[in-house]
Amino acid sequence: MANGEPAHDPALLTPAGERNLPHILGFLAPHLPATGRLLEVATGTGGHGLALARTHPGLTVLPTDFNEDAVKALADWRAAHGPDNFLPPLRLDAADPATWPDGPFDVVLCINMIHISPWSATVGLMKLAGERLVLPGGLLALYGPYIEADVQTAPSNLAFHESLRARDPAWGLRALEDVVSEARSNGLRLTHRAALPANNLGLLFRSV
């Protein structure tokens, strides 16, 4: 950063998030617009959105989360630390259109939500992106683990899938083809797939 400020606050990331953040930022950077509005769905503690706001000052980042306690904690942190283009967070339930903020957005970003939520959240996410992204060329960016046809699933991902299902039968790694199909039904075309650490995929879709 030009002012010497770090791109993120380590307190806002899990250890895995801290390790993977540089890879996620590097994956996204060539595809993000210089200016515009970015909606982050399932922001969590806020480390990813904050890093994007600081490394891409032309973007206005709107963080959101399903969990009201997470939203309040992030709002308190944001009020104390900023930056100005990292907006006050909102509660958003991807499956409930009544909670969706008004668009249009140039980018919708969702990191590590699809496998830790019921399928209805993915259906809602795709509908949200299809309705709120600019047309054409709006960007939906996803990151997380998936199950791919004809690609061997890492043992750690299989174990993770089973642990998620044990916590909630509605959770678990999704088949990539199902996610792509749901996106397509909402006017979103998969344009880029990248293997990222650790055993995750970065996926980019464009509105058409």
Secondary structure, DSSP 8 states (H G I E B T S, - for coil): -TTS--SS-GGGS-HHHHHHHHHHHHHHGGGS-SSEEEEEES-TTSHHHHHHHHH-TTEEEEEEES-HHHHHHHHHHHHHH--TTB---EE--TT-GGG-----BSEEEEES-TTSS-HHHHHHHHHHHHHHB-TTT-EEEEEE-EE-TTS---HHHHHHHHHHHHH-TT-S-EEHHHHHHHHHTTTEEEEEEEEETTTEEEEEEEE-
